[in-house]
Amino acid sequence: MNLKEWIGLDADTRAHLAEEWCHNLREPERLGNLVKEAAAALMERLTHLPQVTAVTGTLSNGSEIIVTTSLSTGATLSEVPEEFATFRVVQIGVAGKKANYLKRLRFVLRAAQVSETAESTSFDFLEEHLRDVVSPYYCASEEKWIAEIVIGAKFEDKLFGKPLGMLRSEIRTVLTDFFRNHDSTQMSLDSAALSNLRTHLASAFDATRKKLASEWCHAMRGRCNA
């Protein structure tokens, strides 16, 4: 079934089909494909609005279309409809959250002393993904994703397996404690905070390097004795 056929059905039939697909047949992708098709069509109609940064169809809260904007929380655009192609439309402004998120990432990247290229690449990567509020980068804690991004930048994505898991957990804990005690709006002006975080991150990074070196030497000895 395509979107045009779906729109042509009466409300009761649509509700019955949604229930059948999502619960009885366990084929939610059939409804998901329709809401995604509707979202794509709505995006085409909203391309003249620079404040609209993403339009995403989702089944996370029933079936609805999420319009992400660069506005502040609670602000809406009058040009965006409340319903489109039978699906509810919800506007979410991410300006404040996105700015704070990126400010935190920039601060941590500088504390981690990654290269300018890695810093720029990592920042641009997150900035692009934060255009859409349905992105997984909004769904988990900021500390989780910032730790992930910073480790990738520091080790150039060459760390994997158990060492990666251990370092990811440690960095996340360091960041959680740090952000709990520092106002993100003031961090860029606080050289003492930058130095403090740099020390904790360097300690975690050095411990990981030493562990990797130890495991490498142990593996080499094992090969030589085999």
C-alpha positions in Angstrom: 0.0 0.0 0.0 1.3 3.5 -0.9 0.6 6.8 0.8 -2.1 7.8 -1.6 -4.0 4.6 -1.1 -3.6 5.0 2.7 -5.0 8.6 2.6 -8.0 7.4 0.6 -9.1 5.0 3.4 -11.5 6.0 6.1 -10.2 6.6 9.7 -11.6 3.3 11.0 -10.0 1.2 8.3 -6.7 2.9 8.9 -6.9 2.2 12.6 -7.7 -1.4 11.9 -4.8 -1.8 9.6 -2.4 -0.2 12.0 -3.5 -2.5 14.7 -3.3 -5.5 12.4 0.2 -4.7 11.2 1.8 -3.6 14.4 0.2 -6.1 16.8 -1.3 -9.1 15.1 1.0 -9.6 12.1 4.0 -8.0 13.8 4.9 -6.2 10.7 5.2 -2.6 11.9 7.5 -1.7 9.0 4.4 -1.6 6.8 3.0 1.3 8.8 6.5 2.7 9.3 7.1 2.9 5.6 3.9 4.9 5.1 4.8 7.4 7.8 8.3 7.8 6.4 6.8 8.4 3.0 4.6 11.1 4.5 7.5 12.7 6.3 9.5 12.8 3.0 6.6 14.5 1.3 6.2 17.0 4.1 9.9 17.8 4.0 9.5 18.8 0.3 6.8 21.2 1.3 8.9 22.8 4.1 12.2 23.2 2.2 11.6 27.0 2.1 11.8 27.2 5.9 15.5 27.3 6.9 14.5 26.7 10.6 13.3 23.2 9.7 16.4 21.0 10.0 14.8 17.5 9.8 11.4 15.8 9.2 11.2 12.2 10.4 8.5 9.6 10.4 8.4 7.5 13.5 6.4 4.8 15.3 8.0 5.6 18.7 4.8 7.3 20.0 2.1 5.7 17.9 2.7 6.9 14.3 3.7 10.5 13.9 5.9 12.9 12.0 8.6 14.8 14.0 9.7 18.2 12.6 12.9 19.3 14.2 13.6 23.0 14.1 16.4 25.3 15.1 14.0 27.2 17.4 14.1 27.3 21.2 12.1 24.7 23.1 8.4 25.3 22.9 8.6 27.7 19.9 6.8 26.6 16.8 6.5 27.6 13.1 3.0 28.5 12.0 3.7 27.1 8.5 4.1 23.6 9.8 0.7 21.8 9.9 -0.5 19.9 13.0 -1.4 16.9 10.7 -0.2 15.7 7.4 -1.3 12.8 5.2 -3.4 11.6 8.3 -0.4 11.5 10.6 0.0 13.8 13.6 2.9 16.3 13.2 4.9 17.4 16.2 7.4 20.2 16.2 10.5 20.1 18.5 12.9 23.0 18.8 16.4 21.9 19.7 18.4 25.2 19.7 19.3 25.3 23.4 19.9 21.6 23.8 22.0 21.4 20.6 24.1 24.4 21.5 24.8 23.1 25.0 25.6 19.6 23.7 28.1 21.0 21.1 29.7 23.3 23.7 30.3 20.3 25.9 31.8 18.3 23.1 34.1 21.1 22.1 35.3 21.6 25.7 36.0 17.8 26.1 37.8 17.6 22.8 40.1 20.4 23.8 40.7 18.8 27.2 41.5 15.6 25.5 44.1 17.4 23.3 43.1 15.8 20.1 44.4 17.2 16.8 42.7 20.2 15.2 41.6 18.0 12.3 40.1 15.4 14.7 38.4 18.1 16.7 36.9 19.7 13.6 35.8 16.4 12.1 34.2 15.2 15.4 32.4 18.5 16.0 31.0 18.6 12.4 29.9 15.0 12.8 27.9 15.6 15.9 26.5 18.9 14.7 25.1 17.1 11.6 23.5 14.4 13.6 21.9 16.9 16.1 19.8 18.3 13.2 17.3 15.5 13.8 15.8 15.2 17.3 15.0 11.5 16.5 18.8 10.9 16.2 20.2 8.3 18.7 22.5 11.1 19.9 19.5 12.7 21.6 18.2 9.4 23.0 21.0 8.4 25.3 23.0 10.5 27.7 25.3 13.2 26.3 28.2 11.7 28.4 27.8 8.4 26.6 28.1 9.8 23.1 30.7 12.5 23.9 32.9 9.7 25.4 32.4 7.6 22.3 33.3 10.5 20.0 36.3 11.7 22.0 37.8 8.2 22.2 37.4 7.8 18.4 39.1 11.1 17.9 41.9 10.3 20.3 42.7 6.8 19.2 41.6 7.4 15.5 39.1 4.6 15.8 41.9 2.0 16.3 40.7 0.9 19.7 38.3 -2.0 19.9 37.2 -4.9 22.0 37.6 -5.0 25.8 40.0 -2.1 26.1 37.5 0.1 24.2 34.7 -1.0 26.5 36.7 -0.3 29.6 37.8 3.1 28.5 34.4 4.1 27.3 33.0 3.3 30.7 35.7 5.2 32.5 35.5 8.3 30.3 31.7 8.3 30.7 32.1 8.3 34.5 34.7 11.1 34.4 32.4 13.2 32.2 29.3 12.5 34.3 31.1 13.7 37.5 32.6 16.7 35.7 29.4 17.9 34.1 27.6 17.5 37.4 29.9 20.0 39.0 30.4 22.5 36.2 28.0 24.8 34.5 28.3 24.2 30.7 27.6 27.9 30.0 30.7 28.9 31.9 33.1 26.1 31.1 34.8 27.8 28.2 35.9 30.6 30.5 37.1 28.3 33.3 40.8 27.4 32.7 41.0 25.5 36.0 38.1 23.3 34.9 39.8 22.6 31.6 43.0 21.7 33.4 41.2 19.5 35.8 39.3 17.6 33.1 42.5 17.3 31.0 44.3 15.6 33.9 41.5 13.0 34.4 41.3 12.2 30.7 45.0 12.0 30.3 45.1 9.5 33.2 42.4 7.3 31.6 44.1 7.5 28.2 47.6 6.6 29.6 46.2 3.7 31.6 44.6 2.3 28.4 47.8 2.7 26.4 49.8 0.9 29.2 47.3 -1.9 29.3 47.4 -2.3 25.5 51.2 -2.4 25.6 51.2 -5.0 28.4 48.7 -7.2 26.5 50.8 -6.9 23.3 54.0 -7.9 25.2 52.2 -10.8 26.8 50.9 -12.0 23.4 54.3 -11.7 21.9 55.9 -13.7 24.7 53.3 -16.4 24.2 54.1 -16.6 20.5 57.8 -16.9 21.2 57.3 -19.6 23.7 54.9 -21.6 21.5 
